[in-house]
């Protein structure tokens, strides 16, 4: 097991030097984990915090270290995943990342790390649950999770604090009515001038042009058409085209769900969208498979868009296949059943 490296941080407003120390912690954790990684297993996930204890609002780091085989692609959770993944910790930003490789007895092990700048507003103890990290390889995805962490939170009130005073009453000030009088006079003058202008203006005939509505494809057919165009023009071997690919892929999926399920999928966060889909799954016959695949697609896309991840081309191809699967499952579930033949 890798040694647990901890380092206190003074406050939430860390200096530039402190941020460099946070990023340096990631490199130390990565190298330390690499030295102690056994070559007898495929994956392991370890979580470390940079402080033994913190105060409410302190800024410190949480580091995830993933040891895995070379052909696997680790997918770390994104900063937007919230308390479902990070528990009592609030992620402020991504502070750094690192990767290294070890070859021992012809067995290669890769170690990747991701550093999150975090804070907490918990009282007494901040609880960090087991954090999952997904591994993608050969069109399949598995996940492993770290051990939970309990971080002591120091009270902001000193033990000798006493005689705390109650909130002082609100002071009353005399009201000044002159601004209201002046405002009413200006409003009356404005309304009078507007009425006079409209009464003197000659009536104008406005030409009304009625245009025929543009026919729109059904949601399912439109989404499949866009996916075919995305697949035709995709070049996942070009690092500069990976992010636009995932952005367009999720926009196609979100626009379809917005039209087909009548939900606000375009302006929702990934978590809000998953909450809406899970509620529909409980109220309707929507299979859980659709919610599961949708969560995987959004998770990978968020890592690409916000964490600057560059998944392998086969991961992007698998995301497109799973997007088509979500469309098929949703369309089948909400397609009206034909009446039985007499």
N, C-alpha and C positions, 0 to 999 in steps of 0.2 A: 504494500500500500504506500502511496506517495506521502511524504511528510506534510503535515498541515502547517502552512506558512501563514502567519497572521501579522498584520501591521496596523496600528491605530491611525486614524485620520482625524485631524482636529475639528473640522466643521464641514458643513455642507458646501461652503464656498471655498473649495480647495484652490490653491495657487497652481500656476503652470508647472512648477517643479513637482508638486504633489501628484499632478496628473501623470507626469513622466514616471514617477515612482510606481503608480498604479499599473501602467503598461509594463514596466519592468518586472512587476510581480508576476504577470502572465508568463514572461519568458522563463523566470526562475522556476515557477510551478511546472511549466512544460518540460524543462530539462530534468528537474527532479523526478517527475513522473516517468520520464523515459528511462531513467536509470533503474527504476524499480518495477517496470512493467514486466510481468511474467510472459513468456512466449508460448504458454500452454493454452491460452484462451484467445477468443476472437475479439471480444469487446469488453471494455470496462469504462464506467463513468464515475468521476470523482468531482466533488464540489468543495470549494475552499472560500473562506471569507478572510479579509485582510486585517481583522481586528478581533481581540479577545472579547471585548464588550464595546458598546456604542451608546451614545446619547440620542434622544429623539431628534431627528433632523440631521444627524451626522452623515457625511458622505464617506463611503468606503467602497470596497470592490468585492464582487462575487465572481469567482473564476470556475468555469466548467472545463474539465480536462477529459478528453475522449481518446482511449487507446483502441485501435481497430486494425483490421487487415487493410492492405494498400488498395484493394479493389473496391472498398466500401466508401461511400460519401456520407459524412456525418451532417445531420441537419439539426442545428442547435435551435432552441426556442428563441423567438423574437422579443424585443423589448415591449411590444404591444400586447403580449399574451396575458399580462396582469396577474392578479392574485391566484387564479386557477393554477398557474405554474410556479410563480415565485413566492406565494404565501404572503407573509407580512412584509416582504421587501418591495420597494417601489423602484423600478429601473429608471434611471435618469438618462443614460446614454450608453452606447457601446464604447469602451475605453481602449480596446486593443484585441489582437488575435495573434496566434502563432501556430507553427506546425514544425514537426521534426520527424525523422525516420531513424529506425534502428534495425540493423541486420545482425542476427545472432543464429548460428547453426543453420544458415540458409533459410531462416524464417524472418520475414520482414514485418515490422510493426510500425504503424504510423500513429503519432500522437498529435492531436489538434486541441487547441485551447481557445476559449472565448472569454473576454473579461468584460463584465458589466459594471458600470458605475451606479451604485444603488444608495438608497437611504431607507429608513424605517420610521414609522410613527407609532409603533407598538409600545405597550407599557409592560415593564418587567422583563418580558422575553419575546424576541422575534423568532417566529417559527418558519423555517424554510422546508417545504415538503420535498419528497423525492422528485427530482427534476428529470423528465424524460428527454433523451436524445435519440433521434431516429437515424437509422443507417440504411441507405439505399444502395442496392447492388443487383445487377442483372434483372431489372424490372421488378424486384421484390423489396419490401421495406419492413424492417424490424426495429424495435426500440429497446433500450436499456435505460435504467434510471439510477440516479445517485442516491446515497443515503441521506435522510433528513438531517437538518442542522437546527440546533436551538442556540440562539445568540442572546446573551444577557443584555438588557437595556437599562442603563443607569438612570435613576430618577433625577429630574431637573430640580426638585425641591430639596434643599439641604436639610439634614436631620434636625438642626436646631431652629428651623423656621417656626415662628410662632406669631400669634396676634395678627393673622392675616385680615386685613380690612375688607369690608364689603365694598361693592361698586358704589361710587359716589353718585348722588342724584344728578339728574340732568339739569343744567342751569337754564333758566328761562330768560329770554331776551325780549325786549319790547319789539313789537312788529312794526315794520315800516311799510305803510300802505302806498307811498308815493310811486314806487316802481310799478305797482299794479295799476294805478290810475293812468300813468303814462303809457303802459302797455295796452290798456283798453282803448285809449284815445288813438294810438297808432293803428290798432287793429280796425277801429271804426273808419279811420281815414282810408286805410287800404281797401276795405270792403266797398266804401263809397266810390273810390276811384275806379275799382274794377267794374262796378255796376254801371257807372257813367260810360266807361269805355265800351262795354258790351252793348249798351243801348244805342250808341252812336255808330257802331260798326255795321256795315251793310251785310245782310245775310249772304252767305256763299253756298253754292251748290257743290257738294263734294261728290266726286265720282267714286262709285263703289264697284270694285272689280271682284267678281266671284270666280275663284279658281277651283277647278276640280281637284279633289283630294288625291294625293299620290297613293296608289295601292301599296300596302305593306305586307310583307310575307309573314306567315304565322311564326311565332317565336321559335319553334323547334327547327323549321326549315331555314330561317334566317341565321340561327346559331350554327347549324351544320355548314351552311355556305361560307360563313366567316372562318370557321375552323379549317375548311379545305384551303382557303386562301392563305391562312397563317401557316399551315403545314407546307404548302407549296413554296412559300418564300422564306421559310425558316433556315437559318444557318447557325446552328448551335455550336459549331466549331470556332466561330468568331466571337471572342470575349465581349466585343462592343455591342453585339446583337442579342446577348442573352437576356439582359434586363428588359429591353423593349418587347422581347418575345413573351416573357412572363406577364408583363403589364397588359399586353393585348389579350393574352389567354384569359386572365381573370376578368377583364372588362367584358369579353364575350360571355363568360359564364354568369357574371353578375347581371348583365342586361337581360339575359334569358330568364333568370330567376325573378327579376323584377317584373317582367311582362307575364310570365307564366303563373307565378305564385302570388302576384300583386303585393309584393313587399318592397321596402325601400332598400334594395340591395346595392344601388349605385353609390349612395352616400354613407352607407354604414361601414363601421370598422369590421374587421374579420370576426371579432368576438360578437358584435351585435348581429351580424349576419348569421352566425352559427346559432345564436339564441333564437332568432326567428325561425330558422329551419327546424331546430329541435322542437319548438312549440308546435309547428305544423305536423311534425312526425308523430307527436302524441295525439293531436286532434284528428288526423286523417290516416289513410292507409299508406303513407309515404314510408318506404322501407328504411331501416337504419343504415343500410349500405350507402344511400345517397349522402346522409350526413357524414358518415365516416370518410368517404372519398373526398367530399367537399372540404373537410377539415385538413386533409393531407395536402390538397392542391393549394389552399390558402396559406398553409404553413410554409411550404416550400417557396411560394411566390413572395411572401413577406420577407423571408430571409434574403431572397435575391434583391428585393427592392430597398430594404432598410438596412440589411447587414452586409451588403456587397458580396454575397455568396456567388460562386460560379460553379453550379452543379455540372456534372458531366452530361454530354449530349443525350445519353440514354435516359437520364432522369427527366430531362425536358420532354423527350418523346413519350415516356410513361405518363407524365402529367397530362399531355394532350389526349392519350388513350383514356385516362381516367375521367377527363372532362367529358368526352363523348359518352362514357358510361353513366355519368351523372345525368346528362341530358336524356338518355334512354330510360333510366329508372324513373325520373320525375315525369317524363312524358307518358310512360306506361301507366304510372300510378294515377295521373289526373286525366287520362283520356276517357271520355264517356263510354260506358259499356253499351254495346249494341243489344237491342232487344232480341230475345230468343225467337227462333223461327216457330210459327204456330204448328 
